[in-house]
Amino acid sequence: MKREVFEKMIDKLFPEQKIEVVSYEILEKNKLNENNEWILDTPAVFVDIRCSDFDNKGLYLTEYFTNFTGYEFAINKV
């Protein structure tokens, strides 16, 4: 998922929250299949955000976007 798409989702889903994406990194993941071969898995997305509303915003958004998109997210508030 591209950073621009993620930022648009944040803006549309949480317009009143004033969330700023500080950093965004995508890391490829692999998994072992039934033939003991390593294959590409869905990537992991690491995001740092700035938000003044409440302290656990990153934890809430991590779970929300992981469930919503199927990608593994790790969102931290900085």
ABEGO torsion letter per residue (X at the ends): XBAAAAAAAAAAABAAAGBBBABBBBBBBBBBBAAGBBBBBBBBBBBBBBBAABAAAAAAAAAAAAAAAGBBBBBBBX
